[in-house]
Amino acid sequence: MEIAALEGLTLDKLSTGYGSRLVTRDISWHIPYGRLVSLLGANGSGKSTLLKAIALGSEALSGRVCIDGTDLTRKTLQERARTVAVVLNDVEYERRLTVEELVAIGRIPYTGFMGSLQHEDRTAIHNALLQCGLKGYERRRLGTLSDGERQRAFVARAFAQQTPLVLLDEPTAHLDLAHRMALYRLLRDMAHRSQRIVLVSCHELQLAVNTSDEIGILTHEGELIHGIPEELALQNAYEKLFPGEHFTFDPVRGIVEEEPTMGRFVQVEGSGAQKALIPYAEAMLRRLGYLVTSAGQNPELHLEIGENQWTLDTDGRKESYPSLTALAERLQRITIK
């Protein structure tokens, strides 16, 4: 890999760990600017360790971390602070600090701890608040904010730091679904509009697949598999996230589901407007442990979707139900042959 000619973040045969304990090994990865990248892996796979190695170099056992071809270890602390911004999910904070004061901390690499804010600093703070939807929150104290608002404030601090690389360690950990989705949209916009690299460690597989430009998967063996979400799906790479478990990832629907346990095949049919209901019936069947099959595969059960009724054919015996709920109750009572 000719690193000197590469723009963006480059990991060159990077191995991480603690003392003599190896966590990840020989990772080589190039990420261009303008990308939102998600780093996935089970607990203990080394996601946080890798982020610390990139940001601080403290957990790097061998290899290099380069920005635009320059090894980060050759940069001074001030230069590094102008290159990498970090947002942690378990950081302690002063509850009395205002949102504006927190975001202003992002300007310390340019002003120094005792320096005063100049026009360009105030502009960066204003823009960060605006981009993160925090206009009007300037005087709010961190202790009065919701989890979602407070997380946006920490992201705004990273925005204001104006670094080409932003690292976030499980930023969605304490957020509800709506705030997790909103935060990921914010990070994607941040990466695309300002042409930064935003690298996020998380457990949000569906969110990562739906929004990331690229995904890295850390395996239990300490290796990294990376690529665009669709390419990883074709390689069955997501199965590496739950080895030995009875789960599979459906890349088309973007969901993780339990492998069928009933061992019975069901074929679902519907015509006209009822075709739109087939995915809902199939989702219910999979949840109950049935195997959904297509025509010509000799299913044991047939489900015909009609107008306001669901007809189940079991060995030639037909029964109709007025709703999916009633059908689900019946299926749960069927004994495995």
N, C-alpha and C positions, 0 to 999 in steps of 0.2 A: 504493500500500500504506500503510494507516494504522498505522504501526509502534508508536506510543505505546500502542495498545490491545492489542497482541499479547503473550501470555505465551510465553516460550521463547526460542529462538535465531532471530534474523532477519538474513539477509544482504540488504542493500539496494544493488543495482546495484554489487556489489563486483567490482573488477578487481584482479588481483594480478600481480606480476612482479618483475624485478630491474632497477633503473635504468630504461632506456628499453625493456627487453624485456618485452613483454606475454605473460603465461602463460595466465591465465584472464580472461574479460571479462564485465562486466555481469551478474554472478550475483545473482539474487534468489531467496531460498529461506527459507521459514519452517518450523522444526521445533518442535513442541510438546514439553512435558515427557513423560517416561515412554516415550521411543522409543529403540530401538537402530537406528542408521542406519549403513549401510555406504557408503563412498565408493570407487567403482571407477574404474579408468582405466589405460591403458597406462603404462609407464615414461616419464617426461618429460611426462605430461599435466598435471601441476600439483597432484597430491593433497597432497604434503607442503607445497608452497608455500601452498595454500589453508588448511591446518591452522595454519601459522605465522601467516598473516594474521589468522586468527580468534583465536589465542592471544596473539600479541604485537603484531599490527598492523604488523610490520616489513616484510612483503611486500605490504601493501595500497597500491595506487597511487591508487585512488579508491573511493568508496562507503563504506558503513558496516557495522559488525558490532554488533548490539544484543542485549542480554539484557533481556527484559521491557520493551522499548521504550527502554532507556538505552544510548547509545553507549558501548562499552567503552573508547574512548580518553579518555572523561571520568572514568574511574575511576582512583584511585591504584594504585600497584603492589600494595599490600596488599589493596585491594579486588578487584583483578583476580585475585590469587592465591586469594582466597576465592570466586571466580566460576568460574575455569577450571583444571582439572587436566590435565596433559599426560603421556602415557606414550610414550616413544620406543623404537624397537627396537634402536638402536645406541648407546645411552647407555653411557658408561664408568662402572664402579662399583668401589667398594672391596671387594675379596674378603673382607676380614676383618670387614666390617660384618655385624651380625646381622640377621635378618629383622625383629625388633622395632625395632631402631634405624632400619632403612630405613623402616618404616611410620610411625615417629614423626616422620620428616622431613615427612610430610604435615600435621603440626600446626604447623609453623613460621609459617604465615600468621596463626595465632591467638596463639602464644606469643612470637614473635620468636626470633632466633637464640640469644639468651642466656637466654630465658625457661625456666621450669620447667614441667613437665607438671602440669596440674591434673586434678581428677577427671573432668571432661567430656572432656579430652584422652585420658586412659587408657581411658575408655569407648569413644571413637571408635576407638582403636587395637585394643582387644579385639574390637569388633564387626567391624572390617575383616578381622582375622585369621580370625575365625570364618566370615564370609561367603565368604572366598577359600579355605577348607579348609586353613588354615595353623595351626590350633590344635595346639600341641605343637612347632611349628617356631621358636618365639620366640628360642631361643638358637642356632639353626643359623646358621652363617656363609654368606654368599652364595656364596662360592667352593666350598662343598660341595654346592650344590643342582643338580638337573638343570635343563635349559633351561625345562621346563614349570613347575617349582616356582619358579624365579627370576622368570619372567614373572608368575606369580600374586602374588609378593611385590611387584612394582612396581605391579600393579593394586591390591593392598591399600593401598599408599601413597596412590594416587589416591582410593580409597574413604575413607581416613581424613581426607583433605583436605576432605571434605564440601562439594564444589562442585556447583552445579546442572548444570554442563557438564563432561564428561570427553572429552578427545580422545586417540585412540591411533593412532600412525603405524605401520602394518604390524606389529601385535603378534604375528602368527602366523608371521613370516618364518622362524624357526629351529626351529619346533615340528613334531613328527610329527603324523600325521592324528588320532590319538586326543586329543592335547593341544590341537590346533587346535579340534576340536569341543567339548572341555570348556571351553576359554577362551571360545568364542562363547556357550555356554550361560550361563557365569558373567556375561558382559557383558549378556546379555539379561535375566537375573534382576536384575542391578544396576539396569538402566534401569527395569524394571517395578516392582520392589518399593520402590525409593527415589524413584521419579518424577524421575529425572535424564535428561538427554539424553546419550547415549553415542554419539559419532561416531567411526567406525573407518575408516581408510584401509586397503585390502587388495587382494589379487589373488584372493581366495577366492570366486569367483563362485558356486559351488554352495552353500557355507556361507552366503554372504550372502543368496542367494535363499531358502534354507530357514529362516533364523532372523531376518532383519532385518524391522523394521516398515516401513522405507522404505530406498530405495537411491538414491544419486546417482551418475550416470555422467558423468565428464569426458571430452569428446571431444578429438580431435586439434586441433580448431579453437578449443579453449579455452572451449567452451560447456558448460553443465550441463543434463542431462536428469534429472529426479527424479520419484519416485512410488513407490507400493507395488510389490513385486516382480511381482505378477501383471499389473498395468496396464502396466508396462514391457515385459513379455513380449508382451502384445497389440499393443504399438506397435513390436515388433521392435527395441527400443532396445538390447538386448544385443549386436546385430550391430555396434554402434559400437565395441565393445571390440576387435575384430579386423578393421578395414577392409582390404580387399584380400587378406585371408588366406582359405584354403580351409577355414574352420571355421564351424560353425553352432551355435546354442544351442537345445537342446530344453527348453522351459519345463515340459513335463509331467513329464519324467524328471529335469529339473534338471541336465543334463550338457552339456558341450561336446563335439562330435564333428566329425571330419573329413568334408568333403563326399565323397560316393561318387565313386570313380574308375573302377570297373569298367564302369559304364554298362549293367549287365544287371539286369533286373527279376526279383525272386523273390517268389513268394507262399507264405506259410507257413500251414498248416492243421493243426488238431488237434481232436479231439472228446473229450468226457468229461474225465477227469482230465488228459489230455495238453494241454488248453488252457492249463494253468498253465505249461507249458514254452515256449509261443510267445514270450514276451518274451525269454527267454534265447537262443533261436534267432535272433530278429531282431537282438539286440544283437551276436551273433557275425557275422551277415551284414553289418551296417553296418560293423563293425570291419574286415572284409575288403574293403570298398569296394562292396558290392552295394546296389542300390536295393530296399528292401522295399516291396511294393505290396499293394493289397487286391484282392478278387475283382472280376472284370469289366474289368481293365485289361490283359489279354493279356500276362501275364508270360512270360518265356522259360524260367524254371525254376520248378518246383513242389517244395515240401518238405512232406511229410506226416509228422507226428509220431505214431508208434504206440507200443505198449507195448514198451519196451526196444529200439526201433529208430527210425531216422531215414531216411526214404525220399526220395531225390532223383529227380525226373523231369526228364530233360534231353532234349527233343525226342522224347518218347515212350519213351525208354529209362530204365527204373527201376533204381536201385541202392540197396540198404539198408546202413546203417552202424550199428554197435552203440552208438556214443557220439557226442557233439558233437565230441570231439577228432578222431575218425576222419573225420567229415563235413567238418570244417574243413580237414583235410589234403587231401581230395579237391577241395574248392572252390578251394583255392589252386593246384591244378594245372590248373584249367580255363583254357583260352586264350580271350582275348577275340576274338570273331568280328569 
